[in-house]
């Protein structure tokens, strides 16, 4: 069974769309017994009491809680985590959505459930879109791409806004991360699972099943919260404090996978330095062909930072910025951890031994 975790605000919310989401579930589901909808409403929302009786009109289970709003937009992830407490015992996989999403593909439920059987320990994620960035080569054919820079989280395109996670993984992590951007949290924890533990526990759907309906007044650069609440979230994601917490979550996930003794990972052989240079170069050239100028500059700066002797990066940056590029002219970006050196022991064994010594 799938549990859909929903946060919903009716009053003073121009993009409230919970009825649209629920109707799309009526229209596009293969079996209404395959899923449940768990909704968190705000105690300070005066329109909730009159709306609640309508939740009984659907052919699937809709449960709800009414709890304090907290900081609103910034605390959406807390609402998702609180809604988890309502989950049916049969639930094995969960998705978290604001109430302005709608289902767009028939049989979305069987499509998602089909991806839940690949790991015996039931620890995994499911993405509806490939990893960013969209302009990298083989974007669709090779969806797993853990080579993005965490310092670029605010600029990565396109991020999957509606991932799914196994219930067990969310329980290991204590819920939906530490920030309301659960899509960004998914990318960060995937990055650490790959970099620190050599893990790929991500399945990818062929196409998105659930789509977010965007509203210019609240979801674009023209909105008031773009540089307020949204900026607060991304500043927090960029902090060492946040990353350390997610890194520890990834470590706990890896330890649970090791303890379960099941299949540890899908194929994810780490590239050597020469291969990584070519990967980053191809991504930068992809941005040059199909991205905007900011994308191009960012990708060639990343290539120049990690491989300062790459002549193509220096040439392209000189053309883009209008002057020769020296290392000191490039704004420093936090370097990702180096790939672990080959040892006789696996990353999992080292992780487990380190934990036992605590």
Beta strands, then each sheet from edge to edge (+ up, - down):
strand 1: 2-7
strand 2: 35-42
strand 3: 61-67
strand 4: 93-98
strand 5: 101-103
strand 6: 125-127
strand 7: 164-166
strand 8: 202-204
strand 9: 210-212
sheet 1: 3+ 2+ 1+ 4+ 7- 6+ 8+
sheet 2: 5+ 9-
end
